[in-house]
Amino acid sequence: MNATQTGLLAGLILGTAAAVGGFAGFLIALAVGAIGLVVGRVLDGEMDVRDILGRRGRDR
């Protein structure tokens, strides 16, 4: 299990634990799971933080 999968799993577990229930709970779990996925990809080196922020450094 790599960091991407671990981040996604942790986000989904935390989102489920924080969910109050119903459709709002589903949206909370989905949002926290997506955040966990992104953090895991950054830790794995599959995604650069600059890709997320939409900014590129100046090429010199």
Backbone hydrogen bonds, N-H to C=O, Kabsch-Sander energy under -0.5 kcal/mol:
donor,donor_aa,acceptor,acceptor_aa,energy
6,T,2,N,-2.4
7,G,3,A,-2.7
8,L,4,T,-2.2
9,L,5,Q,-2.6
10,A,6,T,-2.8
11,G,7,G,-2.3
12,L,8,L,-2.4
13,I,9,L,-2.4
14,L,10,A,-2.6
15,G,11,G,-2.5
16,T,12,L,-2.4
17,A,13,I,-2.3
18,A,14,L,-2.0
19,A,15,G,-1.0
25,G,21,G,-1.2
26,F,22,G,-1.6
27,L,23,F,-2.2
28,I,24,A,-2.2
29,A,25,G,-2.5
30,L,26,F,-2.3
31,A,27,L,-2.4
32,V,28,I,-2.6
33,G,29,A,-2.1
34,A,30,L,-2.1
35,I,31,A,-2.1
36,G,32,V,-2.3
37,L,33,G,-2.1
38,V,34,A,-2.2
39,V,35,I,-2.5
40,G,36,G,-2.3
41,R,37,L,-2.2
42,V,38,V,-2.2
43,L,39,V,-2.3
44,D,40,G,-1.9
45,G,41,R,-0.8
45,G,42,V,-0.6
46,E,41,R,-2.0
47,M,41,R,-1.1
51,D,48,D,-1.1
52,I,48,D,-1.2
53,L,49,V,-2.1
54,G,50,R,-1.2
55,R,50,R,-1.1
